[in-house]
């Protein structure tokens, strides 16, 4: 009797049995396609809207999102080992291409840049399955903060925010004894008048601080659901408070050192104050929440012991 012929089944592309070269060959066309689609878009963004004060966070968000994806890559590969791919990737892929085509041809940045999230989601589903998507969900979600928003939405939300920030800054500085008054979003302190600009208290600033807070949550990774949810909700008032600090710092710099100091180098320094104060507030609130969780756990342990 003849021995059965040896199996000639070859590993599928993307399967863990494939060699490293095979894995690389699978991803090269995908990488090349993404480069062809989005390098022109990135060049337009860097030369256009990402060069403005309101949107300077765009490249930073993109860099952090890439780092987050790289950080989770080994976990993604391990989690998706032996898992089936998902056919849901095809309709998502087609939808992403349509978004890109419409956005690129009609100059709609919300569609053009937002399409990359849909395409990356589809690619993960088609090549590695749902387990890979679960591993990379936060990196994809974080990319939302780099997408330029429509001007009508930004203007509608920014004006009330600037009014609120201006009001609180005026009340605090007046309470501590400074000669300050306000007309709309214009603060007058001494002989100087300051216009609270979109970059100081706009929707884009709020988005940037939201991204900072969510990144902090993702890095620290608390076990307490209450602590995570509460801190995520409190990021909004924390961002507002940080904006107030920035406006107050700029106002005080202008009052004590003159208009040139307020609009020059120290204006950029006030931006650093904004993010530093937001980070310190987030860490401070997180510490208070940690203390509250510990006290709650102690009470529960005492109650269980007493029972």
C-alpha positions in Angstrom: 0.0 0.0 0.0 1.3 3.4 -0.9 1.8 6.0 1.8 -0.6 9.0 1.6 0.8 11.9 -0.3 2.2 14.7 2.0 -0.1 17.6 2.5 0.6 20.6 0.3 -1.6 23.1 2.1 0.0 26.5 2.4 -0.7 29.0 5.1 -3.0 31.8 4.2 -1.7 35.3 4.0 -1.8 36.9 7.4 -1.9 33.5 9.2 0.6 33.0 12.0 2.1 30.0 10.2 3.2 32.3 7.5 6.8 33.5 7.4 7.8 37.0 8.4 8.4 37.8 4.7 4.9 36.6 3.8 3.4 38.8 6.6 5.3 41.8 5.3 4.2 41.2 1.7 0.6 41.1 2.9 0.8 44.5 4.5 2.9 46.3 1.9 0.1 46.8 -0.6 -2.1 48.1 2.2 0.6 50.5 3.4 1.2 51.7 -0.2 -2.5 52.3 -0.8 -2.8 54.3 2.4 0.2 56.4 1.4 -1.2 57.1 -2.0 -4.5 58.2 -0.6 -3.5 60.2 2.5 -0.1 61.7 1.9 -1.6 64.4 -0.3 -4.3 65.0 2.3 -1.7 65.3 5.1 0.4 67.8 3.0 -2.7 69.9 2.4 -3.5 69.8 6.1 0.0 70.8 7.2 0.1 73.7 4.7 -3.4 74.7 5.5 -5.6 74.3 8.5 -3.1 72.5 10.7 -0.8 75.5 10.5 -3.4 77.7 12.3 -3.5 78.2 16.1 -6.9 76.6 16.4 -5.8 73.3 14.7 -2.1 72.9 15.7 -3.1 69.9 17.8 -3.9 67.9 14.6 -0.3 66.6 14.0 0.2 65.9 17.7 -3.0 63.8 17.9 -2.1 61.9 14.7 1.4 61.1 16.2 -0.1 59.9 19.5 -2.6 57.8 17.6 0.2 56.1 15.6 2.1 55.5 18.9 -1.0 54.0 20.5 -1.5 51.7 17.5 2.2 50.7 17.6 2.0 50.1 21.4 -0.9 47.7 21.0 0.4 45.9 17.9 1.9 42.9 19.7 -1.3 42.5 21.8 -3.4 42.8 18.6 -1.4 40.2 16.8 -1.6 37.8 19.7 -5.3 38.4 20.4 -6.2 37.7 16.7 -4.1 34.5 16.4 -6.2 31.8 14.9 -9.3 34.0 14.8 -11.5 34.3 11.7 -11.6 37.4 9.6 -14.9 39.4 9.3 -16.8 39.9 6.0 -18.2 43.1 7.6 -15.0 44.7 6.6 -16.0 44.9 2.9 -19.1 47.2 3.3 -17.1 49.4 5.8 -14.2 49.5 3.3 -16.5 50.6 0.5 -18.2 53.2 2.7 -14.7 54.6 3.7 -13.7 54.9 0.0 -16.9 56.7 -0.8 -16.3 59.1 2.1 -12.8 59.7 0.9 -13.8 60.3 -2.8 -16.6 62.7 -1.8 -14.4 64.5 0.7 -11.4 64.8 -1.5 -13.4 65.9 -4.6 -15.6 68.4 -2.8 -13.0 69.6 -0.3 -15.0 68.3 2.8 -12.3 67.7 5.4 -14.8 66.0 7.7 -15.3 63.2 5.1 -11.8 63.2 3.7 -9.9 62.8 6.9 -12.6 60.9 8.8 -12.5 58.2 6.1 -9.2 57.0 7.3 -10.8 55.6 10.5 -13.4 53.6 8.5 -10.7 52.3 6.1 -8.4 51.2 9.0 -11.3 49.6 10.7 -12.2 47.7 7.5 -8.6 46.6 7.0 -8.3 45.2 10.5 -11.5 43.3 10.1 -10.5 41.9 6.7 -7.0 40.9 7.7 -7.1 40.1 11.4 -10.8 39.9 12.5 -12.8 41.5 15.3 -10.2 40.6 18.0 -7.7 43.0 16.3 -10.3 45.7 16.1 -11.0 45.4 19.8 -7.2 45.7 20.5 -6.9 48.8 18.4 -10.2 50.5 19.2 -8.7 53.3 21.3 -6.1 54.3 18.7 -8.8 54.6 16.1 -11.1 56.5 18.5 -8.3 58.9 19.4 -8.0 59.8 15.7 -11.4 61.5 15.9 -9.7 64.4 17.7 -7.6 65.2 14.6 -10.5 65.6 12.2 -11.3 69.2 11.3 -14.8 70.1 12.3 -17.2 72.2 10.0 -16.9 75.9 10.6 -20.6 76.3 11.3 -20.5 73.9 14.2 -17.3 75.4 15.6 -18.6 78.9 15.5 -22.0 77.9 17.1 -20.3 76.3 20.0 -17.2 78.5 20.4 -19.0 81.8 21.0 -20.9 80.6 24.1 -17.7 79.0 25.4 -15.8 82.3 25.0 -18.5 84.2 26.7 -18.5 81.8 29.7 -14.7 81.8 30.0 -14.5 85.6 29.7 -17.2 86.0 32.4 -15.5 83.7 34.9 -12.1 85.2 34.3 -13.5 88.7 34.8 -15.3 87.7 38.0 -12.2 86.0 39.5 -9.8 88.8 38.7 -12.3 91.5 39.9 -12.7 89.5 43.2 -9.0 89.6 43.9 -8.9 93.3 43.3 -7.9 94.0 39.6 -9.4 96.9 37.7 -11.1 94.7 35.1 -14.4 95.0 33.1 -15.9 93.0 30.3 -17.9 93.7 27.1 -18.9 90.5 25.5 -15.7 88.6 24.9 -13.5 91.7 25.3 -11.7 92.2 28.6 -10.4 95.6 29.7 -7.9 95.6 32.4 -6.3 99.0 33.2 -5.5 100.7 29.9 -5.4 97.4 27.9 -8.2 95.6 26.0 -8.0 91.9 25.2 -10.1 89.9 22.9 -10.6 86.3 24.0 -9.8 84.5 20.7 -11.0 81.2 19.5 -7.6 79.7 20.2 -7.9 80.6 23.8 -11.3 79.3 24.6 -12.8 77.7 21.6 -14.1 74.3 20.7 -10.8 73.1 19.3 -9.1 73.8 22.6 -11.8 71.8 24.4 -11.2 69.0 22.0 -7.5 69.0 22.6 -7.9 68.9 26.3 -10.5 66.1 26.0 -8.0 64.1 24.0 -5.3 64.8 26.7 -7.7 63.6 29.4 -8.7 60.4 27.6 -5.1 59.6 26.8 -4.4 59.9 30.5 -7.2 57.5 31.3 -5.9 55.0 28.7 -2.4 55.1 30.1 -3.2 54.8 33.8 -5.9 52.1 33.2 -7.8 52.1 36.5 -9.7 49.0 37.5 -12.5 51.0 39.0 -15.3 51.6 36.5 -16.7 54.4 38.7 -13.3 56.1 38.8 -12.9 55.9 35.0 -16.4 57.1 34.1 -16.4 59.9 36.7 -13.0 61.2 35.5 -14.1 61.0 31.9 -17.2 63.1 32.7 -15.2 65.6 34.7 -12.7 66.2 31.9 -15.2 68.7 30.4 -15.3 71.1 33.4 -11.6 70.5 33.9 -11.0 71.7 30.3 -13.2 74.8 30.9 -11.2 75.6 34.1 -7.9 75.3 32.3 -9.2 77.7 29.6 -10.1 80.2 32.4 -6.6 79.9 33.8 -5.0 80.6 30.4 -7.1 83.7 29.8 -6.3 84.9 33.3 -2.6 84.4 32.8 -2.7 86.3 29.5 -4.6 89.1 31.1 -2.3 89.4 34.0 0.8 89.3 31.8 -0.6 92.1 29.7 -1.5 94.2 32.7 1.9 93.8 34.4 4.3 93.6 31.5 2.5 95.4 28.6 0.7 94.4 25.4 3.8 93.3 23.6 4.6 90.7 26.3 1.0 89.4 26.2 1.0 89.0 22.5 4.6 87.8 22.1 6.5 85.0 23.6 4.5 84.9 26.8 1.4 84.1 24.7 2.9 80.8 23.7 3.9 80.3 27.4 0.3 80.8 28.3 -0.6 77.9 26.0 1.9 75.7 28.0 0.1 76.9 31.2 -3.2 75.7 29.7 -2.0 72.1 29.1 0.0 72.0 32.3 -2.9 73.2 34.4 -5.3 70.8 32.7 -2.9 67.9 33.3 -2.5 68.9 37.0 -6.2 69.2 37.4 -6.8 65.8 35.9 -4.2 64.2 38.2 -5.6 66.1 41.2 -9.2 65.0 40.5 -8.0 61.5 39.8 -6.2 61.4 43.2 -9.4 62.6 45.0 -11.4 59.9 43.2 -8.8 57.3 44.2 -9.2 58.4 47.8 -12.9 58.2 47.5 -12.7 54.6 46.1 -10.4 53.6 48.9 -12.7 55.0 51.6 -15.7 53.3 50.0 -13.8 49.9 49.9 -12.9 50.3 53.6 -16.5 51.0 54.5 -17.6 47.9 52.6 -15.0 45.8 54.3 -16.0 47.0 57.7 -19.6 46.4 56.9 -18.8 42.8 55.8 -16.7 42.2 58.9 -19.5 43.5 61.2 -22.0 41.3 59.5 
